Amino acid sequence: MADIKVGLALGSGSARGWSHIGVIRALEENGIKPDIVAGCSIGALVGAAYRGGQLDTLEKWVRALSFWDVVRLLDVKMMGGLIEGENLMASFEDKLRDINIEELSTPFAAVATDLGSGREMWLREGPLRNAVRASIALPGLFSPVRLGDRWLVDGGLTNPVPISLCRAMGADVIIAVNLNSDLVGRHLKSKEERSREIKDEERDLFNQLLSKLNSGILESKLARWGKNKKNGETVPGLFEVMASSINIMQDRITKSRMAGDPPDVLISPRLGKLGLLEFDRADEAIAEGYESVRRMGAALKHALDQ
């Protein structure tokens, strides 16, 4: 194992990405410390915190997040996304070192997508925080980021699990974490099927957020968010359609990319019950990330003992 360079590809998945923390903790407990880390979207955030020595700080913060905290951080604006995300992003960036990627002691890179050309962008140098901010700019939710002469958005549009980037950086054995394996249809389940109930106080706050969203040029559509009915049946609202579309897109892209370039070990936390913006459910996500590594113990040993 000493002569093998191990790459860790951390995939996209919004709030489900807190499971990457559990994955990293479990890998290290098993004596596996990746030589190379590549991240996409939330995977870029966790990977950057890990490589920058700030994983403990990030974990402490996310475990303390409440529903109230998350909603307050989702500042709503109608320019480039339903949610500007600056407050949330500022909180994320506070947990990252203010240095350039090339100054990190171990190799790290993030994936973003060029909004103009549709091309995948590998961010391997420049400010660490800027790279993460670009990689995590989920269309429709967070505004795109200007880097140089390009507008960049979420890397999940082109490479949700950056196996190819790990390989290009010199990894011999690649451990990939796919957060999108059981998500299709999640946002179309009935309320009765969803496992989490919002408390009265939290529901009031959530309604305040909805009232902000139900304004401006999108009022006619957003005002019916989740309330449309046709022939007595509730029709999926705007956010449900958008979230489900993102899930379908990333699931299909991930399967296509991995068919041509499979990892040596694929770790797939079971996170279909977590919503796109449920950042306050870190305890569940981290625990499942940890457990998903345990389930793949034999495959990890086989891949690394060769």
Disulfide bonds with the S-S distance in Angstrom:
none
